Amino acid sequence: MSSMSSAQKFFAALLPGRWMEAMEADSRLWIVRCSCGCARSVWELGGIRYKAVGEPRWFMRCPQCGRRSWHKVSRDPLSSPPHKT
Ligand SMILES: [Zn+2]
């Protein structure tokens, strides 16, 4: 793992290795999307989302369009990426 957020390091120190792997795998399946089409996984953003349900919205700044807006969080693999211009 190249870099982990402090929250991720906290869990990594606390949990058995394979549990942490499952948590990372799950966090990578949760995708945070901006209305501009920018999509990143929860894990990339330094977050953890494990065995979660529902599709919350996170208010944050988008690095692509630079706007602060509500991002949709959904369990939606990046295998079908959003359209890019
Ligand atoms: Zn954006």
PDB file of the backbone (N, CA, C, O) and the ligand in Angstrom, with CONECT records:
HET     ZN  A 101       1
ATOM      1  N   MET A   1       0.853  -1.197   0.000  1.00  0.00           N
ATOM      2  CA  MET A   1       0.000   0.000   0.000  1.00  0.00           C
ATOM      3  C   MET A   1       0.878   1.232   0.000  1.00  0.00           C
ATOM      4  O   MET A   1       1.685   1.413   0.912  1.00  0.00           O
ATOM      5  N   SER A   2       0.740   2.071  -0.988  1.00  0.00           N
ATOM      6  CA  SER A   2       1.620   3.232  -1.116  1.00  0.00           C
ATOM      7  C   SER A   2       1.356   4.260  -0.024  1.00  0.00           C
ATOM      8  O   SER A   2       2.275   4.683   0.677  1.00  0.00           O
ATOM      9  N   SER A   3       0.123   4.650   0.112  1.00  0.00           N
ATOM     10  CA  SER A   3      -0.176   5.649   1.132  1.00  0.00           C
ATOM     11  C   SER A   3      -1.575   5.420   1.678  1.00  0.00           C
ATOM     12  O   SER A   3      -2.521   5.155   0.937  1.00  0.00           O
ATOM     13  N   MET A   4      -1.676   5.527   2.978  1.00  0.00           N
ATOM     14  CA  MET A   4      -2.976   5.372   3.613  1.00  0.00           C
ATOM     15  C   MET A   4      -3.266   6.624   4.432  1.00  0.00           C
ATOM     16  O   MET A   4      -2.353   7.280   4.935  1.00  0.00           O
ATOM     17  N   SER A   5      -4.515   6.933   4.554  1.00  0.00           N
ATOM     18  CA  SER A   5      -4.899   8.051   5.406  1.00  0.00           C
ATOM     19  C   SER A   5      -4.749   7.642   6.863  1.00  0.00           C
ATOM     20  O   SER A   5      -4.564   6.463   7.166  1.00  0.00           O
ATOM     21  N   SER A   6      -4.828   8.599   7.749  1.00  0.00           N
ATOM     22  CA  SER A   6      -4.686   8.284   9.163  1.00  0.00           C
ATOM     23  C   SER A   6      -5.798   7.361   9.629  1.00  0.00           C
ATOM     24  O   SER A   6      -5.583   6.504  10.486  1.00  0.00           O
ATOM     25  N   ALA A   7      -6.987   7.535   9.065  1.00  0.00           N
ATOM     26  CA  ALA A   7      -8.100   6.660   9.437  1.00  0.00           C
ATOM     27  C   ALA A   7      -7.810   5.230   8.991  1.00  0.00           C
ATOM     28  O   ALA A   7      -8.069   4.274   9.722  1.00  0.00           O
ATOM     29  N   GLN A   8      -7.276   5.101   7.799  1.00  0.00           N
ATOM     30  CA  GLN A   8      -6.965   3.773   7.277  1.00  0.00           C
ATOM     31  C   GLN A   8      -5.830   3.124   8.068  1.00  0.00           C
ATOM     32  O   GLN A   8      -5.859   1.922   8.328  1.00  0.00           O
ATOM     33  N   LYS A   9      -4.836   3.917   8.446  1.00  0.00           N
ATOM     34  CA  LYS A   9      -3.732   3.386   9.244  1.00  0.00           C
ATOM     35  C   LYS A   9      -4.235   2.923  10.607  1.00  0.00           C
ATOM     36  O   LYS A   9      -3.767   1.926  11.157  1.00  0.00           O
ATOM     37  N   PHE A  10      -5.193   3.667  11.133  1.00  0.00           N
ATOM     38  CA  PHE A  10      -5.774   3.321  12.421  1.00  0.00           C
ATOM     39  C   PHE A  10      -6.395   1.926  12.371  1.00  0.00           C
ATOM     40  O   PHE A  10      -6.158   1.094  13.246  1.00  0.00           O
ATOM     41  N   PHE A  11      -7.190   1.688  11.336  1.00  0.00           N
ATOM     42  CA  PHE A  11      -7.825   0.383  11.204  1.00  0.00           C
ATOM     43  C   PHE A  11      -6.800  -0.701  10.876  1.00  0.00           C
ATOM     44  O   PHE A  11      -6.914  -1.834  11.343  1.00  0.00           O
ATOM     45  N   ALA A  12      -5.798  -0.345  10.070  1.00  0.00           N
ATOM     46  CA  ALA A  12      -4.775  -1.326   9.703  1.00  0.00           C
ATOM     47  C   ALA A  12      -4.021  -1.799  10.936  1.00  0.00           C
ATOM     48  O   ALA A  12      -3.636  -2.965  11.020  1.00  0.00           O
ATOM     49  N   ALA A  13      -3.810  -0.906  11.889  1.00  0.00           N
ATOM     50  CA  ALA A  13      -3.095  -1.257  13.112  1.00  0.00           C
ATOM     51  C   ALA A  13      -3.970  -2.082  14.034  1.00  0.00           C
ATOM     52  O   ALA A  13      -3.486  -2.882  14.835  1.00  0.00           O
ATOM     53  N   LEU A  14      -5.265  -1.869  13.902  1.00  0.00           N
ATOM     54  CA  LEU A  14      -6.216  -2.470  14.832  1.00  0.00           C
ATOM     55  C   LEU A  14      -6.668  -3.866  14.394  1.00  0.00           C
ATOM     56  O   LEU A  14      -6.917  -4.740  15.225  1.00  0.00           O
ATOM     57  N   LEU A  15      -6.768  -4.056  13.095  1.00  0.00           N
ATOM     58  CA  LEU A  15      -7.433  -5.254  12.583  1.00  0.00           C
ATOM     59  C   LEU A  15      -6.443  -6.290  12.065  1.00  0.00           C
ATOM     60  O   LEU A  15      -5.337  -5.953  11.644  1.00  0.00           O
ATOM     61  N   PRO A  16      -6.853  -7.549  12.099  1.00  0.00           N
ATOM     62  CA  PRO A  16      -6.047  -8.598  11.465  1.00  0.00           C
ATOM     63  C   PRO A  16      -5.905  -8.314   9.976  1.00  0.00           C
ATOM     64  O   PRO A  16      -6.780  -7.697   9.370  1.00  0.00           O
ATOM     65  N   GLY A  17      -4.794  -8.768   9.386  1.00  0.00           N
ATOM     66  CA  GLY A  17      -4.481  -8.463   7.994  1.00  0.00           C
ATOM     67  C   GLY A  17      -5.585  -8.758   7.013  1.00  0.00           C
ATOM     68  O   GLY A  17      -5.905  -7.926   6.164  1.00  0.00           O
ATOM     69  N   ARG A  18      -6.177  -9.948   7.119  1.00  0.00           N
ATOM     70  CA  ARG A  18      -7.155 -10.290   6.084  1.00  0.00           C
ATOM     71  C   ARG A  18      -8.460  -9.525   6.256  1.00  0.00           C
ATOM     72  O   ARG A  18      -9.214  -9.343   5.300  1.00  0.00           O
ATOM     73  N   TRP A  19      -8.718  -9.085   7.467  1.00  0.00           N
ATOM     74  CA  TRP A  19      -9.885  -8.257   7.720  1.00  0.00           C
ATOM     75  C   TRP A  19      -9.682  -6.890   7.064  1.00  0.00           C
ATOM     76  O   TRP A  19     -10.578  -6.327   6.434  1.00  0.00           O
ATOM     77  N   MET A  20      -8.473  -6.393   7.241  1.00  0.00           N
ATOM     78  CA  MET A  20      -8.123  -5.104   6.633  1.00  0.00           C
ATOM     79  C   MET A  20      -8.207  -5.190   5.116  1.00  0.00           C
ATOM     80  O   MET A  20      -8.656  -4.252   4.457  1.00  0.00           O
ATOM     81  N   GLU A  21      -7.773  -6.317   4.566  1.00  0.00           N
ATOM     82  CA  GLU A  21      -7.839  -6.494   3.110  1.00  0.00           C
ATOM     83  C   GLU A  21      -9.280  -6.471   2.629  1.00  0.00           C
ATOM     84  O   GLU A  21      -9.590  -5.874   1.597  1.00  0.00           O
ATOM     85  N   ALA A  22     -10.151  -7.118   3.375  1.00  0.00           N
ATOM     86  CA  ALA A  22     -11.569  -7.137   3.009  1.00  0.00           C
ATOM     87  C   ALA A  22     -12.157  -5.734   3.089  1.00  0.00           C
ATOM     88  O   ALA A  22     -12.967  -5.326   2.257  1.00  0.00           O
ATOM     89  N   MET A  23     -11.728  -5.019   4.107  1.00  0.00           N
ATOM     90  CA  MET A  23     -12.220  -3.658   4.282  1.00  0.00           C
ATOM     91  C   MET A  23     -11.734  -2.747   3.147  1.00  0.00           C
ATOM     92  O   MET A  23     -12.478  -1.905   2.646  1.00  0.00           O
ATOM     93  N   GLU A  24     -10.470  -2.938   2.756  1.00  0.00           N
ATOM     94  CA  GLU A  24      -9.945  -2.147   1.647  1.00  0.00           C
ATOM     95  C   GLU A  24     -10.659  -2.504   0.346  1.00  0.00           C
ATOM     96  O   GLU A  24     -11.016  -1.626  -0.440  1.00  0.00           O
ATOM     97  N   ALA A  25     -10.863  -3.805   0.130  1.00  0.00           N
ATOM     98  CA  ALA A  25     -11.530  -4.242  -1.099  1.00  0.00           C
ATOM     99  C   ALA A  25     -12.935  -3.657  -1.185  1.00  0.00           C
ATOM    100  O   ALA A  25     -13.370  -3.211  -2.248  1.00  0.00           O
ATOM    101  N   ASP A  26     -13.635  -3.663  -0.064  1.00  0.00           N
ATOM    102  CA  ASP A  26     -14.990  -3.126  -0.042  1.00  0.00           C
ATOM    103  C   ASP A  26     -14.973  -1.614  -0.259  1.00  0.00           C
ATOM    104  O   ASP A  26     -15.807  -1.066  -0.980  1.00  0.00           O
ATOM    105  N   SER A  27     -14.017  -0.960   0.371  1.00  0.00           N
ATOM    106  CA  SER A  27     -13.932   0.499   0.239  1.00  0.00           C
ATOM    107  C   SER A  27     -13.626   0.905  -1.199  1.00  0.00           C
ATOM    108  O   SER A  27     -14.036   1.974  -1.650  1.00  0.00           O
ATOM    109  N   ARG A  28     -12.904   0.047  -1.911  1.00  0.00           N
ATOM    110  CA  ARG A  28     -12.588   0.351  -3.310  1.00  0.00           C
ATOM    111  C   ARG A  28     -13.800   0.182  -4.214  1.00  0.00           C
ATOM    112  O   ARG A  28     -13.830   0.732  -5.315  1.00  0.00           O
ATOM    113  N   LEU A  29     -14.804  -0.574  -3.763  1.00  0.00           N
ATOM    114  CA  LEU A  29     -16.003  -0.787  -4.572  1.00  0.00           C
ATOM    115  C   LEU A  29     -16.968   0.389  -4.461  1.00  0.00           C
ATOM    116  O   LEU A  29     -17.830   0.589  -5.316  1.00  0.00           O
ATOM    117  N   TRP A  30     -16.806   1.158  -3.394  1.00  0.00           N
ATOM    118  CA  TRP A  30     -17.676   2.324  -3.212  1.00  0.00           C
ATOM    119  C   TRP A  30     -17.066   3.510  -3.951  1.00  0.00           C
ATOM    120  O   TRP A  30     -15.932   3.909  -3.684  1.00  0.00           O
ATOM    121  N   ILE A  31     -17.822   4.057  -4.868  1.00  0.00           N
ATOM    122  CA  ILE A  31     -17.317   5.124  -5.724  1.00  0.00           C
ATOM    123  C   ILE A  31     -17.997   6.451  -5.388  1.00  0.00           C
ATOM    124  O   ILE A  31     -19.217   6.537  -5.251  1.00  0.00           O
ATOM    125  N   VAL A  32     -17.164   7.474  -5.262  1.00  0.00           N
ATOM    126  CA  VAL A  32     -17.662   8.814  -4.979  1.00  0.00           C
ATOM    127  C   VAL A  32     -17.641   9.603  -6.283  1.00  0.00           C
ATOM    128  O   VAL A  32     -16.599   9.756  -6.919  1.00  0.00           O
ATOM    129  N   ARG A  33     -18.807  10.098  -6.665  1.00  0.00           N
ATOM    130  CA  ARG A  33     -18.896  10.778  -7.965  1.00  0.00           C
ATOM    131  C   ARG A  33     -19.356  12.223  -7.837  1.00  0.00           C
ATOM    132  O   ARG A  33     -20.269  12.548  -7.077  1.00  0.00           O
ATOM    133  N   CYS A  34     -18.696  13.069  -8.602  1.00  0.00           N
ATOM    134  CA  CYS A  34     -19.101  14.464  -8.726  1.00  0.00           C
ATOM    135  C   CYS A  34     -20.025  14.582  -9.926  1.00  0.00           C
ATOM    136  O   CYS A  34     -20.017  13.731 -10.816  1.00  0.00           O
ATOM    137  N   SER A  35     -20.814  15.637  -9.943  1.00  0.00           N
ATOM    138  CA  SER A  35     -21.715  15.833 -11.082  1.00  0.00           C
ATOM    139  C   SER A  35     -20.954  16.080 -12.379  1.00  0.00           C
ATOM    140  O   SER A  35     -21.516  15.926 -13.463  1.00  0.00           O
ATOM    141  N   CYS A  36     -19.668  16.467 -12.280  1.00  0.00           N
ATOM    142  CA  CYS A  36     -18.877  16.705 -13.492  1.00  0.00           C
ATOM    143  C   CYS A  36     -18.393  15.398 -14.105  1.00  0.00           C
ATOM    144  O   CYS A  36     -17.868  15.391 -15.218  1.00  0.00           O
ATOM    145  N   GLY A  37     -18.565  14.292 -13.387  1.00  0.00           N
ATOM    146  CA  GLY A  37     -18.151  13.006 -13.929  1.00  0.00           C
ATOM    147  C   GLY A  37     -16.900  12.444 -13.260  1.00  0.00           C
ATOM    148  O   GLY A  37     -16.532  11.293 -13.494  1.00  0.00           O
ATOM    149  N   CYS A  38     -16.255  13.245 -12.438  1.00  0.00           N
ATOM    150  CA  CYS A  38     -15.075  12.791 -11.720  1.00  0.00           C
ATOM    151  C   CYS A  38     -15.469  11.678 -10.749  1.00  0.00           C
ATOM    152  O   CYS A  38     -16.405  11.837  -9.966  1.00  0.00           O
ATOM    153  N   ALA A  39     -14.764  10.567 -10.801  1.00  0.00           N
ATOM    154  CA  ALA A  39     -15.104   9.436  -9.940  1.00  0.00           C
ATOM    155  C   ALA A  39     -13.861   8.869  -9.284  1.00  0.00           C
ATOM    156  O   ALA A  39     -12.859   8.596  -9.946  1.00  0.00           O
ATOM    157  N   ARG A  40     -13.939   8.697  -7.983  1.00  0.00           N
ATOM    158  CA  ARG A  40     -12.845   8.091  -7.226  1.00  0.00           C
ATOM    159  C   ARG A  40     -13.431   7.133  -6.204  1.00  0.00           C
ATOM    160  O   ARG A  40     -14.575   7.283  -5.775  1.00  0.00           O
ATOM    161  N   SER A  41     -12.638   6.158  -5.826  1.00  0.00           N
ATOM    162  CA  SER A  41     -13.164   5.227  -4.823  1.00  0.00           C
ATOM    163  C   SER A  41     -13.042   5.846  -3.443  1.00  0.00           C
ATOM    164  O   SER A  41     -12.231   6.741  -3.207  1.00  0.00           O
ATOM    165  N   VAL A  42     -13.868   5.345  -2.539  1.00  0.00           N
ATOM    166  CA  VAL A  42     -13.812   5.804  -1.149  1.00  0.00           C
ATOM    167  C   VAL A  42     -12.406   5.593  -0.590  1.00  0.00           C
ATOM    168  O   VAL A  42     -11.883   6.434   0.142  1.00  0.00           O
ATOM    169  N   TRP A  43     -11.803   4.460  -0.944  1.00  0.00           N
ATOM    170  CA  TRP A  43     -10.464   4.150  -0.443  1.00  0.00           C
ATOM    171  C   TRP A  43      -9.451   5.187  -0.918  1.00  0.00           C
ATOM    172  O   TRP A  43      -8.623   5.653  -0.135  1.00  0.00           O
ATOM    173  N   GLU A  44      -9.517   5.548  -2.200  1.00  0.00           N
ATOM    174  CA  GLU A  44      -8.599   6.552  -2.747  1.00  0.00           C
ATOM    175  C   GLU A  44      -8.708   7.866  -1.995  1.00  0.00           C
ATOM    176  O   GLU A  44      -7.730   8.598  -1.846  1.00  0.00           O
ATOM    177  N   LEU A  45      -9.905   8.150  -1.529  1.00  0.00           N
ATOM    178  CA  LEU A  45     -10.138   9.408  -0.820  1.00  0.00           C
ATOM    179  C   LEU A  45      -9.711   9.320   0.635  1.00  0.00           C
ATOM    180  O   LEU A  45      -9.854  10.282   1.390  1.00  0.00           O
ATOM    181  N   GLY A  46      -9.188   8.164   1.027  1.00  0.00           N
ATOM    182  CA  GLY A  46      -8.724   8.027   2.399  1.00  0.00           C
ATOM    183  C   GLY A  46      -9.810   7.583   3.359  1.00  0.00           C
ATOM    184  O   GLY A  46      -9.642   7.636   4.577  1.00  0.00           O
ATOM    185  N   GLY A  47     -10.919   7.147   2.797  1.00  0.00           N
ATOM    186  CA  GLY A  47     -12.037   6.754   3.636  1.00  0.00           C
ATOM    187  C   GLY A  47     -12.196   5.251   3.733  1.00  0.00           C
ATOM    188  O   GLY A  47     -11.499   4.485   3.067  1.00  0.00           O
ATOM    189  N   ILE A  48     -13.104   4.861   4.556  1.00  0.00           N
ATOM    190  CA  ILE A  48     -13.412   3.446   4.710  1.00  0.00           C
ATOM    191  C   ILE A  48     -14.922   3.290   4.700  1.00  0.00           C
ATOM    192  O   ILE A  48     -15.650   3.998   5.396  1.00  0.00           O
ATOM    193  N   ARG A  49     -15.364   2.353   3.902  1.00  0.00           N
ATOM    194  CA  ARG A  49     -16.792   2.067   3.866  1.00  0.00           C
ATOM    195  C   ARG A  49     -16.914   0.562   3.730  1.00  0.00           C
ATOM    196  O   ARG A  49     -16.646  -0.007   2.672  1.00  0.00           O
ATOM    197  N   TYR A  50     -17.322  -0.069   4.811  1.00  0.00           N
ATOM    198  CA  TYR A  50     -17.271  -1.521   4.865  1.00  0.00           C
ATOM    199  C   TYR A  50     -18.614  -2.066   5.313  1.00  0.00           C
ATOM    200  O   TYR A  50     -19.181  -1.628   6.314  1.00  0.00           O
ATOM    201  N   LYS A  51     -19.112  -3.030   4.554  1.00  0.00           N
ATOM    202  CA  LYS A  51     -20.402  -3.637   4.860  1.00  0.00           C
ATOM    203  C   LYS A  51     -21.477  -2.576   5.075  1.00  0.00           C
ATOM    204  O   LYS A  51     -22.309  -2.675   5.976  1.00  0.00           O
ATOM    205  N   ALA A  52     -21.433  -1.572   4.228  1.00  0.00           N
ATOM    206  CA  ALA A  52     -22.379  -0.465   4.353  1.00  0.00           C
ATOM    207  C   ALA A  52     -23.498  -0.620   3.338  1.00  0.00           C
ATOM    208  O   ALA A  52     -23.338  -1.272   2.307  1.00  0.00           O
ATOM    209  N   VAL A  53     -24.615  -0.017   3.644  1.00  0.00           N
ATOM    210  CA  VAL A  53     -25.734  -0.013   2.708  1.00  0.00           C
ATOM    211  C   VAL A  53     -26.185   1.423   2.483  1.00  0.00           C
ATOM    212  O   VAL A  53     -25.791   2.339   3.206  1.00  0.00           O
ATOM    213  N   GLY A  54     -27.021   1.596   1.461  1.00  0.00           N
ATOM    214  CA  GLY A  54     -27.513   2.930   1.165  1.00  0.00           C
ATOM    215  C   GLY A  54     -26.549   3.686   0.273  1.00  0.00           C
ATOM    216  O   GLY A  54     -25.429   3.242   0.021  1.00  0.00           O
ATOM    217  N   GLU A  55     -27.004   4.838  -0.202  1.00  0.00           N
ATOM    218  CA  GLU A  55     -26.170   5.656  -1.071  1.00  0.00           C
ATOM    219  C   GLU A  55     -26.138   7.079  -0.528  1.00  0.00           C
ATOM    220  O   GLU A  55     -26.934   7.928  -0.928  1.00  0.00           O
ATOM    221  N   PRO A  56     -25.212   7.324   0.384  1.00  0.00           N
ATOM    222  CA  PRO A  56     -25.143   8.649   1.005  1.00  0.00           C
ATOM    223  C   PRO A  56     -24.574   9.691   0.046  1.00  0.00           C
ATOM    224  O   PRO A  56     -24.129   9.369  -1.055  1.00  0.00           O
ATOM    225  N   ARG A  57     -24.600  10.915   0.480  1.00  0.00           N
ATOM    226  CA  ARG A  57     -23.961  11.978  -0.281  1.00  0.00           C
ATOM    227  C   ARG A  57     -22.953  12.668   0.608  1.00  0.00           C
ATOM    228  O   ARG A  57     -23.221  12.946   1.776  1.00  0.00           O
ATOM    229  N   TRP A  58     -21.801  12.940   0.047  1.00  0.00           N
ATOM    230  CA  TRP A  58     -20.745  13.597   0.800  1.00  0.00           C
ATOM    231  C   TRP A  58     -20.506  14.973   0.213  1.00  0.00           C
ATOM    232  O   TRP A  58     -20.376  15.129  -1.001  1.00  0.00           O
ATOM    233  N   PHE A  59     -20.450  15.963   1.080  1.00  0.00           N
ATOM    234  CA  PHE A  59     -20.147  17.318   0.621  1.00  0.00           C
ATOM    235  C   PHE A  59     -18.641  17.491   0.652  1.00  0.00           C
ATOM    236  O   PHE A  59     -18.013  17.428   1.708  1.00  0.00           O
ATOM    237  N   MET A  60     -18.077  17.710  -0.520  1.00  0.00           N
ATOM    238  CA  MET A  60     -16.626  17.837  -0.600  1.00  0.00           C
ATOM    239  C   MET A  60     -16.212  18.574  -1.861  1.00  0.00           C
ATOM    240  O   MET A  60     -17.019  18.824  -2.757  1.00  0.00           O
ATOM    241  N   ARG A  61     -14.941  18.913  -1.905  1.00  0.00           N
ATOM    242  CA  ARG A  61     -14.417  19.626  -3.054  1.00  0.00           C
ATOM    243  C   ARG A  61     -13.917  18.627  -4.085  1.00  0.00           C
ATOM    244  O   ARG A  61     -13.244  17.651  -3.752  1.00  0.00           O
ATOM    245  N   CYS A  62     -14.252  18.883  -5.321  1.00  0.00           N
ATOM    246  CA  CYS A  62     -13.835  18.002  -6.407  1.00  0.00           C
ATOM    247  C   CYS A  62     -12.512  18.500  -6.980  1.00  0.00           C
ATOM    248  O   CYS A  62     -12.391  19.684  -7.295  1.00  0.00           O
ATOM    249  N   PRO A  63     -11.519  17.625  -7.122  1.00  0.00           N
ATOM    250  CA  PRO A  63     -10.216  18.038  -7.650  1.00  0.00           C
ATOM    251  C   PRO A  63     -10.258  18.297  -9.157  1.00  0.00           C
ATOM    252  O   PRO A  63      -9.380  18.964  -9.703  1.00  0.00           O
ATOM    253  N   GLN A  64     -11.266  17.775  -9.809  1.00  0.00           N
ATOM    254  CA  GLN A  64     -11.344  17.912 -11.262  1.00  0.00           C
ATOM    255  C   GLN A  64     -11.983  19.234 -11.676  1.00  0.00           C
ATOM    256  O   GLN A  64     -11.425  19.968 -12.492  1.00  0.00           O
ATOM    257  N   CYS A  65     -13.152  19.536 -11.113  1.00  0.00           N
ATOM    258  CA  CYS A  65     -13.830  20.783 -11.498  1.00  0.00           C
ATOM    259  C   CYS A  65     -13.599  21.878 -10.463  1.00  0.00           C
ATOM    260  O   CYS A  65     -13.920  23.041 -10.705  1.00  0.00           O
ATOM    261  N   GLY A  66     -13.043  21.509  -9.309  1.00  0.00           N
ATOM    262  CA  GLY A  66     -12.701  22.505  -8.305  1.00  0.00           C
ATOM    263  C   GLY A  66     -13.866  23.054  -7.514  1.00  0.00           C
ATOM    264  O   GLY A  66     -13.700  23.975  -6.713  1.00  0.00           O
ATOM    265  N   ARG A  67     -15.042  22.497  -7.731  1.00  0.00           N
ATOM    266  CA  ARG A  67     -16.216  23.008  -7.026  1.00  0.00           C
ATOM    267  C   ARG A  67     -16.513  22.191  -5.786  1.00  0.00           C
ATOM    268  O   ARG A  67     -16.231  20.994  -5.723  1.00  0.00           O
ATOM    269  N   ARG A  68     -17.088  22.861  -4.803  1.00  0.00           N
ATOM    270  CA  ARG A  68     -17.583  22.152  -3.629  1.00  0.00           C
ATOM    271  C   ARG A  68     -19.017  21.774  -3.912  1.00  0.00           C
ATOM    272  O   ARG A  68     -19.849  22.628  -4.219  1.00  0.00           O
ATOM    273  N   SER A  69     -19.299  20.494  -3.808  1.00  0.00           N
ATOM    274  CA  SER A  69     -20.665  20.071  -4.097  1.00  0.00           C
ATOM    275  C   SER A  69     -20.931  18.735  -3.423  1.00  0.00           C
ATOM    276  O   SER A  69     -20.038  18.123  -2.837  1.00  0.00           O
ATOM    277  N   TRP A  70     -22.170  18.304  -3.519  1.00  0.00           N
ATOM    278  CA  TRP A  70     -22.552  17.010  -2.967  1.00  0.00           C
ATOM    279  C   TRP A  70     -22.157  15.923  -3.942  1.00  0.00           C
ATOM    280  O   TRP A  70     -22.536  15.947  -5.114  1.00  0.00           O
ATOM    281  N   HIS A  71     -21.394  14.975  -3.443  1.00  0.00           N
ATOM    282  CA  HIS A  71     -20.958  13.848  -4.262  1.00  0.00           C
ATOM    283  C   HIS A  71     -21.792  12.621  -3.906  1.00  0.00           C
ATOM    284  O   HIS A  71     -22.067  12.345  -2.738  1.00  0.00           O
ATOM    285  N   LYS A  72     -22.174  11.917  -4.920  1.00  0.00           N
ATOM    286  CA  LYS A  72     -22.950  10.711  -4.690  1.00  0.00           C
ATOM    287  C   LYS A  72     -22.002   9.542  -4.404  1.00  0.00           C
ATOM    288  O   LYS A  72     -21.019   9.332  -5.115  1.00  0.00           O
ATOM    289  N   VAL A  73     -22.314   8.804  -3.371  1.00  0.00           N
ATOM    290  CA  VAL A  73     -21.516   7.632  -3.020  1.00  0.00           C
ATOM    291  C   VAL A  73     -22.333   6.391  -3.329  1.00  0.00           C
ATOM    292  O   VAL A  73     -23.410   6.189  -2.768  1.00  0.00           O
ATOM    293  N   SER A  74     -21.817   5.562  -4.222  1.00  0.00           N
ATOM    294  CA  SER A  74     -22.580   4.369  -4.569  1.00  0.00           C
ATOM    295  C   SER A  74     -21.644   3.193  -4.810  1.00  0.00           C
ATOM    296  O   SER A  74     -20.485   3.366  -5.187  1.00  0.00           O
ATOM    297  N   ARG A  75     -22.159   2.024  -4.590  1.00  0.00           N
ATOM    298  CA  ARG A  75     -21.376   0.818  -4.807  1.00  0.00           C
ATOM    299  C   ARG A  75     -21.481   0.472  -6.286  1.00  0.00           C
ATOM    300  O   ARG A  75     -22.353  -0.285  -6.715  1.00  0.00           O
ATOM    301  N   ASP A  76     -20.594   1.035  -7.023  1.00  0.00           N
ATOM    302  CA  ASP A  76     -20.700   1.013  -8.470  1.00  0.00           C
ATOM    303  C   ASP A  76     -19.299   0.913  -9.049  1.00  0.00           C
ATOM    304  O   ASP A  76     -18.625   1.933  -9.195  1.00  0.00           O
ATOM    305  N   PRO A  77     -18.846  -0.278  -9.380  1.00  0.00           N
ATOM    306  CA  PRO A  77     -17.460  -0.489  -9.808  1.00  0.00           C
ATOM    307  C   PRO A  77     -17.048   0.433 -10.955  1.00  0.00           C
ATOM    308  O   PRO A  77     -17.870   0.825 -11.783  1.00  0.00           O
ATOM    309  N   LEU A  78     -15.780   0.762 -10.985  1.00  0.00           N
ATOM    310  CA  LEU A  78     -15.258   1.661 -12.006  1.00  0.00           C
ATOM    311  C   LEU A  78     -15.080   0.966 -13.347  1.00  0.00           C
ATOM    312  O   LEU A  78     -14.587   1.574 -14.298  1.00  0.00           O
ATOM    313  N   SER A  79     -15.479  -0.314 -13.435  1.00  0.00           N
ATOM    314  CA  SER A  79     -15.290  -1.045 -14.690  1.00  0.00           C
ATOM    315  C   SER A  79     -16.074  -0.417 -15.826  1.00  0.00           C
ATOM    316  O   SER A  79     -15.709  -0.562 -16.993  1.00  0.00           O
ATOM    317  N   SER A  80     -17.168   0.291 -15.485  1.00  0.00           N
ATOM    318  CA  SER A  80     -17.886   1.047 -16.508  1.00  0.00           C
ATOM    319  C   SER A  80     -17.741   2.526 -16.197  1.00  0.00           C
ATOM    320  O   SER A  80     -18.616   3.135 -15.581  1.00  0.00           O
ATOM    321  N   PRO A  81     -16.628   3.093 -16.629  1.00  0.00           N
ATOM    322  CA  PRO A  81     -16.321   4.479 -16.269  1.00  0.00           C
ATOM    323  C   PRO A  81     -17.298   5.475 -16.853  1.00  0.00           C
ATOM    324  O   PRO A  81     -17.893   5.218 -17.900  1.00  0.00           O
ATOM    325  N   PRO A  82     -17.473   6.614 -16.192  1.00  0.00           N
ATOM    326  CA  PRO A  82     -18.375   7.639 -16.726  1.00  0.00           C
ATOM    327  C   PRO A  82     -17.805   8.238 -18.011  1.00  0.00           C
ATOM    328  O   PRO A  82     -16.605   8.170 -18.275  1.00  0.00           O
ATOM    329  N   HIS A  83     -18.685   8.813 -18.781  1.00  0.00           N
ATOM    330  CA  HIS A  83     -18.237   9.389 -20.053  1.00  0.00           C
ATOM    331  C   HIS A  83     -17.295  10.548 -19.807  1.00  0.00           C
ATOM    332  O   HIS A  83     -17.524  11.394 -18.943  1.00  0.00           O
ATOM    333  N   LYS A  84     -16.244  10.563 -20.580  1.00  0.00           N
ATOM    334  CA  LYS A  84     -15.298  11.671 -20.462  1.00  0.00           C
ATOM    335  C   LYS A  84     -15.177  12.356 -21.809  1.00  0.00           C
ATOM    336  O   LYS A  84     -15.215  11.706 -22.853  1.00  0.00           O
ATOM    337  N   THR A  85     -15.034  13.655 -21.780  1.00  0.00           N
ATOM    338  CA  THR A  85     -14.922  14.393 -23.023  1.00  0.00           C
ATOM    339  C   THR A  85     -13.478  14.667 -23.346  1.00  0.00           C
ATOM    340  O   THR A  85     -13.180  15.286 -24.368  1.00  0.00           O
TER     341      THR A  85
HETATM  342 ZN    ZN A 101     -16.274  17.735 -10.238  1.00  0.00          ZN2+
END
